[in-house]
Amino acid sequence: MITIQNADLHCHSTVSDGTLSPEALAQRARANGVELWALTDHDEIGGQHRAAAAAKAQGMRYLTGTEISVTFIGHTVHIVGLGFDADDPTLLSGLRQTRGGREERAMEMSEGLAKVGIKGAYEGALKFVGNPELISRTHFARFLVESGVCRETNEVFRKYLTEGKPGFVPHRWASLKDAVSWITGAGGMAVIAHPARYKFTPNEEFALFTEFKALGGQGVEVVTGSHTAAEYAIYAEAAREFGLAASRGSDFHSPDESHTELGTLPFLPANLTSVWERLASRIQ
């Protein structure tokens, strides 16, 4: 049996909206004591073979990963996939469809910003995009900071890129059923990412967990960069209540932007089954 404590199973590279390459992330993770790592780029698995090779070169174990954007009761929810076949054609096709609407959405965001005097935002955001198919709000935020409109990316989101603000454009993503079926069909495990971030009512959250479990979802992030210590306990209890495996991940994007460094979170609370225990046969 593999004994692992320092697993970081949620982070992003230049393949989506991170600022470091898969290789640089692997090196950073290992330097921080990570034993098991996963790269989970948004709606994309193009960096998986590079990440797996980099993990091996660093002496780390590896699980394939992605983070799929889902629309659930009118909100965007993220589902992490772990331990799947990175060459699965159905998963690849599904992710390609999910990425498809990002460019059109980005153009509309740019138009909204132009109406309040911020010109050239689409072109400016493109400078920060490693993969044009994955242009996102994060890339716009980096442009607005570079151009001096805001001091930091969090300020950009507050003033321009959230609902009701000039640069916000909603996007309809995959369904929860689609995301879970793509992941499980490719031999992986579906995991609810950072559940506290969605600010659901208790009834809405119960509906998410119940439907997720019924569709074949098996995990939930308990210890993650956007959760508080109190929320670790809340979602540890949710994992027990719904019979879900517990995951741990920093959601690291950038040395300059992320509040939580790779591999530095507390370990999982006691008396939980970890996702890596259930995925032992899929660890590389």
Wavefront OBJ file of the C-alpha trace (Angstrom):
o trace
v 0.000 0.000 0.000
v 1.273 3.479 -0.934
v 1.444 5.907 1.999
v 1.035 9.511 0.870
v 0.311 12.656 2.860
v 1.518 15.574 0.737
v -0.627 15.239 -2.381
v -1.400 18.334 -4.465
v -4.096 17.407 -6.954
v -5.224 20.799 -8.246
v -3.072 23.340 -10.110
v -2.833 25.063 -13.486
v -0.118 25.587 -16.092
v 0.317 27.729 -19.201
v -1.787 25.110 -21.015
v -4.794 26.882 -19.444
v -4.563 29.960 -17.187
v -1.447 29.351 -15.112
v 1.813 31.223 -15.657
v 4.275 28.320 -15.287
v 4.941 25.408 -17.629
v 4.066 21.854 -16.539
v 7.786 21.211 -16.069
v 8.270 24.280 -13.854
v 5.232 23.303 -11.772
v 6.593 19.804 -11.276
v 9.902 21.212 -10.075
v 8.135 23.639 -7.724
v 5.872 20.925 -6.337
v 8.775 18.611 -5.624
v 10.753 21.413 -3.954
v 7.810 21.839 -1.563
v 7.730 18.171 -0.651
v 4.834 17.020 -2.832
v 4.764 13.234 -3.111
v 1.783 12.858 -5.462
v 0.903 15.523 -8.007
v -1.750 16.215 -10.642
v -1.918 19.001 -13.226
v -5.575 20.019 -13.644
v -5.784 22.578 -16.435
v -9.207 24.027 -17.243
v -11.132 21.984 -19.830
v -7.864 20.746 -21.319
v -5.574 17.723 -21.024
v -2.974 18.769 -23.589
v -0.279 19.058 -20.909
v -0.786 15.624 -19.340
v 2.008 13.684 -21.008
v 4.489 16.499 -20.315
v 3.353 16.695 -16.684
v 3.632 12.942 -16.157
v 7.140 12.909 -17.624
v 8.159 15.903 -15.512
v 6.792 14.279 -12.351
v 8.764 11.122 -13.070
v 11.931 13.159 -13.658
v 11.395 14.826 -10.257
v 10.796 11.520 -8.482
v 7.117 12.245 -7.806
v 4.122 10.012 -8.347
v 1.499 11.346 -10.741
v -2.245 11.239 -11.455
v -3.689 12.597 -14.688
v -5.977 15.569 -14.101
v -8.286 18.216 -15.516
v -10.851 20.734 -14.199
v -14.101 20.807 -16.166
v -16.407 23.838 -16.139
v -20.034 22.844 -15.506
v -23.302 24.781 -15.398
v -25.445 23.629 -12.460
v -28.698 25.407 -11.488
v -27.479 28.528 -13.254
v -24.059 28.611 -11.563
v -20.614 27.649 -12.787
v -19.263 24.680 -10.844
v -15.905 22.976 -11.388
v -15.438 19.217 -11.472
v -11.904 17.870 -11.222
v -11.126 14.626 -12.996
v -8.282 12.449 -11.728
v -6.649 9.211 -12.823
v -8.244 8.954 -16.289
v -6.809 7.835 -19.624
v -5.427 11.061 -21.134
v -5.912 9.677 -24.653
v -9.593 8.759 -24.240
v -11.396 10.021 -27.388
v -14.751 10.759 -25.719
v -13.106 12.838 -22.993
v -10.978 14.691 -25.546
v -14.040 15.441 -27.680
v -16.092 16.617 -24.702
v -13.394 18.985 -23.511
v -13.005 20.370 -27.019
v -16.739 21.164 -27.106
v -16.549 22.839 -23.690
v -13.676 25.058 -24.824
v -15.527 26.031 -27.984
v -17.461 29.005 -26.636
v -14.572 30.780 -24.929
v -13.444 32.959 -27.855
v -16.931 34.313 -28.551
v -17.392 34.998 -24.837
v -14.011 36.781 -24.698
v -15.007 39.092 -27.554
v -18.209 40.027 -25.703
v -16.207 40.684 -22.524
v -13.913 42.988 -24.467
v -16.906 44.879 -25.894
v -18.307 45.361 -22.395
v -15.005 46.751 -21.139
v -14.725 49.062 -24.155
v -18.061 50.644 -23.197
v -16.497 51.853 -19.938
v -13.381 53.188 -21.655
v -11.051 50.156 -21.545
v -9.999 49.633 -25.157
v -8.169 46.690 -26.712
v -8.855 44.272 -23.850
v -9.226 41.213 -26.089
v -5.903 41.803 -27.819
v -4.301 42.652 -24.478
v -5.593 39.468 -22.857
v -4.295 37.361 -25.745
v -0.723 38.308 -24.770
v -1.176 36.279 -21.585
v -2.759 33.228 -23.219
v -0.668 30.105 -23.710
v -3.586 28.395 -25.465
v -5.991 30.776 -27.332
v -8.809 28.194 -27.017
v -8.680 28.749 -23.274
v -8.834 32.545 -23.030
v -10.534 33.361 -19.724
v -11.334 36.088 -17.217
v -7.923 35.511 -15.625
v -6.161 36.609 -18.815
v -8.278 39.781 -18.967
v -7.449 40.436 -15.317
v -3.717 40.194 -16.012
v -4.058 42.696 -18.872
v -5.960 45.180 -16.694
v -3.251 44.968 -14.038
v -0.447 45.359 -16.601
v -2.161 48.386 -18.138
v -2.595 50.048 -14.730
v -6.378 49.933 -14.575
v -6.181 47.948 -11.336
v -3.444 47.135 -8.832
v -4.073 43.385 -8.596
v -6.173 40.694 -10.240
v -8.595 40.413 -7.291
v -9.472 44.092 -7.759
v -10.175 43.471 -11.448
v -12.641 40.705 -10.645
v -14.443 42.846 -8.064
v -14.787 45.870 -10.347
v -15.128 44.416 -13.832
v -15.444 40.655 -14.218
v -18.171 39.443 -11.868
v -21.926 39.375 -12.397
v -23.388 42.830 -12.915
v -20.021 44.386 -13.833
v -19.035 45.714 -17.309
v -16.806 42.814 -18.405
v -18.899 39.915 -17.138
v -20.377 37.548 -19.715
v -21.952 34.280 -18.559
v -21.093 31.108 -20.416
v -22.982 27.835 -20.558
v -20.562 25.019 -19.883
v -20.930 21.246 -19.881
v -23.661 19.615 -17.831
v -22.802 17.857 -14.576
v -23.855 14.581 -16.188
v -21.521 15.160 -19.149
v -18.497 16.015 -17.018
v -18.891 13.048 -14.675
v -19.534 10.619 -17.532
v -16.517 11.825 -19.543
v -14.222 11.370 -16.551
v -15.564 8.036 -15.352
v -15.842 6.731 -18.908
v -12.109 7.338 -19.271
v -11.423 5.304 -16.128
v -11.015 8.258 -13.771
v -12.654 9.724 -10.674
v -14.840 12.843 -10.676
v -14.271 15.228 -7.745
v -16.239 18.359 -6.751
v -13.689 21.198 -6.707
v -13.597 23.767 -3.842
v -17.309 23.468 -2.918
v -17.279 26.394 -0.469
v -16.576 28.817 -3.315
v -20.000 28.433 -4.885
v -21.858 30.072 -1.975
v -24.818 27.745 -2.469
v -27.701 27.655 -0.026
v -27.835 24.440 2.035
v -30.567 23.097 -0.243
v -28.622 23.915 -3.403
v -25.468 22.320 -2.047
v -27.395 19.203 -1.020
v -28.803 19.022 -4.558
v -25.292 19.284 -6.048
v -23.841 16.542 -3.843
v -26.870 14.279 -4.278
v -26.969 14.555 -8.069
v -23.178 14.293 -8.344
v -23.169 11.060 -6.332
v -26.105 9.632 -8.302
v -24.262 10.298 -11.577
v -21.184 8.386 -10.405
v -19.102 11.136 -8.806
v -16.815 9.797 -6.100
v -14.785 12.621 -4.537
v -14.779 16.123 -3.063
v -11.995 18.602 -2.368
v -11.832 19.017 1.398
v -8.510 20.810 1.847
v -8.011 23.370 -0.912
v -6.513 26.824 -1.314
v -9.829 28.709 -1.119
v -11.207 26.885 1.956
v -10.848 28.095 5.526
v -9.953 25.777 8.407
v -13.639 25.726 9.381
v -14.564 24.713 5.840
v -12.071 21.823 5.950
v -14.190 20.404 8.782
v -17.495 21.108 7.010
v -16.475 19.306 3.835
v -14.757 16.489 5.702
v -18.169 15.828 7.222
v -19.819 16.133 3.786
v -17.363 13.544 2.435
v -18.351 11.156 5.228
v -22.080 11.859 4.817
v -22.104 11.216 1.076
v -19.493 8.452 1.065
v -17.061 10.476 -1.038
v -13.284 10.250 -1.122
v -11.444 13.364 0.062
v -9.024 15.340 -2.100
v -6.390 17.988 -1.388
v -5.100 20.634 -3.804
v -3.735 24.161 -3.739
v -5.415 25.458 -6.943
v -2.061 27.122 -7.642
v -1.922 29.350 -10.754
v 1.043 31.684 -10.388
v 3.821 32.662 -7.973
v 2.591 36.270 -8.224
v -1.148 35.690 -7.885
v -1.851 32.572 -5.830
v -2.308 32.848 -2.086
v -1.563 29.158 -1.535
v 1.730 27.648 -2.644
v 1.954 24.147 -4.106
v 2.231 21.476 -1.449
v 1.826 23.745 1.592
v -1.758 23.016 2.698
v -2.558 21.096 5.890
v -2.922 17.353 5.457
v -6.393 15.819 5.164
v -8.387 15.463 8.402
v -8.387 12.029 10.026
v -10.920 9.284 9.320
v -11.375 10.090 5.634
v -10.715 7.921 2.605
v -8.407 9.819 0.260
v -8.917 9.909 -3.483
v -5.423 8.474 -3.934
v -6.344 5.403 -1.893
v -9.230 4.718 -4.259
v -7.093 5.529 -7.306
v -4.022 3.554 -6.244
v -4.035 1.467 -9.419
v -4.069 4.636 -11.578
v -1.055 6.318 -9.976
v 1.917 6.601 -12.305
l 1 2 3 4 5 6 7 8 9 10 11 12 13 14 15 16 17 18 19 20 21 22 23 24 25 26 27 28 29 30 31 32 33 34 35 36 37 38 39 40 41 42 43 44 45 46 47 48 49 50 51 52 53 54 55 56 57 58 59 60 61 62 63 64 65 66 67 68 69 70 71 72 73 74 75 76 77 78 79 80 81 82 83 84 85 86 87 88 89 90 91 92 93 94 95 96 97 98 99 100 101 102 103 104 105 106 107 108 109 110 111 112 113 114 115 116 117 118 119 120 121 122 123 124 125 126 127 128 129 130 131 132 133 134 135 136 137 138 139 140 141 142 143 144 145 146 147 148 149 150 151 152 153 154 155 156 157 158 159 160 161 162 163 164 165 166 167 168 169 170 171 172 173 174 175 176 177 178 179 180 181 182 183 184 185 186 187 188 189 190 191 192 193 194 195 196 197 198 199 200 201 202 203 204 205 206 207 208 209 210 211 212 213 214 215 216 217 218 219 220 221 222 223 224 225 226 227 228 229 230 231 232 233 234 235 236 237 238 239 240 241 242 243 244 245 246 247 248 249 250 251 252 253 254 255 256 257 258 259 260 261 262 263 264 265 266 267 268 269 270 271 272 273 274 275 276 277 278 279 280 281 282 283 284
